[in-house]
């Protein structure tokens, strides 16, 4: 600053920047160097034409025209709010542009930095930002507000002065400069997500044409983004923001303004924005594909197609990973080829429609068997029809069955059906259903492989009682010498008043929770109509897909996921609790029903699945019973999201058991922890086809690092009669007690969830299991209450 310099005091004298403290500094600086101080007048633009220095807010600067209209301006300092990129790029090449910072409670301007074209105004990681006051004047406090004064004005722990806590979010850069990200009090909750409104506005200001921006929540239901000037391309702006923010932080409505309203302090007047009338317009559909997709969305999400806009995200309609599976299935039936992964990634209707146009069904190359394996198959089963490999989970199950034939056996008594007619229906179905004619061989070169034989296995036996038959049948189990790992038995009960009953016995390597209802539905269809159901795709497509994947990426994912994990053994003791007792029977199981009428709706509202709530509840239970903050347990994945055509209609065991790790070290709200777990579950979707025993290698532990497993079962809503059979079915020794102490099966009901905990009585006490189930029930109730409060 020197004698010829002219400084314009353009800010209203009533504002804090023009307070006596600030005005005094401006006056002293001007007169001390012989500069001229021009006071605010009715013709401020005329004053600017002669000024060389200008200090104003970013919004005030954005109202000025091109910098070349003010040829005398040499230095411009902006303050008050975050500087938009467009404003920096416009002014930095023409003047010395400074970005200033300072709270009213201090010396107004406490930090400053010159901006250049090469500097970015980025959003950094958040940490509390403080201003020291030993050498910079700090106000003694707020008049007549002692509590606020005590909260904001603190004793300096490093000296004898005071510190003022600004409430701003920022970080200290390696070069010693501070970067401000916004205000702590700009955080809001919308649909369960914590959203920083300033962060949304900052992302909008990354667009090169935006000069000012603000974000507010309108009517507590949707996020609105305001920007100037009004002619900014909304599509380009939306894409820009989408590149910086997650989907849940994207504004649902965009409003362009010619002038951003400002308050007397020269800052954006958000009260005026809140009071503006904003009409939410649903953007019309543009292509035939978008129209078809909207019809499918309306069906799956149970909404009117008129309420679906082309830029709408499925998450805004309550979409989640479970609904994504249903949506993928419905889309494929409608001739719109999309995988679950596509739907989760391209979640807006317009993007999904584009993906449909780009999508090409991949014909995964068929994986042939080697000569040694073929010789082994021919020697063992000379009349076989076809043979192919298995999934890692199937291979694991068959290897365990070689040690104990009674493992993994499922028995379904077909009560209410004529046993002999059911047998005829089974044979008719087996003629076209290769699942019912499949056995396995253990090859020395390829490991376990499917072998489809030409005929089904059927039997007729006499038994003293159904209970006696089921016990014997389960103990027999399955062996590699059996021509099929599925069989149908007509059981004639010795008591003359008892009718014969047909029983389907099947090994888990041939079915999973998704496909068992499909298989029984097909059987009932033949029984009732006498006609064969439509053919289903071969499970071989899944094996071909797996062989085409990058196994190294899966190993890398699980190695990172299990890094530094430790074992979390269950305590074989009772953790005291005050909860109600649960039911149990004599064969190693504990059951209870949890009344949770709002849970599913609340989970969808916060963007998570009911199964994620269940998994977190079990993790919280294990945290108490193991005494560890880092807990790991097994979770059953359906894997019906793989990009394999017809997988949703396919019979076979696509499921797998993978680790689920929850670390309670960092403090989080319930919603934040649920969303973190949901995100991690989504990330592992492409890496779930693994052998459970491989986790010991990836975790660098001598044995499996967990001893409990959770399976969340969703019965098919379209087959209520099949559901009745499944709910009444008797289980044999299906449990993996060689690995797990407790296997938890959780199924949704009309009013909550049903929990069935099977346990190895030789390794854990019944009372300890009952204690854990009771605690889990309590945790689930507490989760529902917390979600209600969050909502």
BELRAUR-V888749 format. One record per helix or strand. SS is the DSSP state (@ for helix, = for strand). FROM is the first residue (numbers start at 1). LEN is the number of residues. If there is no record, write none. Layout:
SS:FROM:LEN
SS:FROM:LEN
This chain:
=:6:3
@:16:3
@:20:13
=:36:3
@:44:5
=:53:5
@:58:6
@:67:3
=:75:5
@:85:7
=:96:6
=:111:5
=:127:6
@:146:7
=:153:3
=:162:11
=:178:6
@:184:3
=:187:4
=:193:4
@:197:8
=:212:7
=:222:7
@:234:11
@:247:3
=:253:4
=:262:1
=:268:1
@:270:6
@:288:14
@:305:3
=:313:1
@:314:4
@:321:13
@:340:6
=:348:1
@:349:10
@:371:10
=:386:4
@:392:12
=:409:5
@:419:12
@:434:4
=:438:6
=:447:6
=:457:7
@:466:11
=:486:8
=:501:7
@:508:3
@:515:15
@:540:8
@:551:11
=:583:2
=:589:7
@:599:7
@:610:17
=:630:8
@:647:3
=:656:8
@:670:14
@:685:3
@:694:6
=:708:6
@:720:9
=:730:2
=:742:7
=:752:8
@:766:25
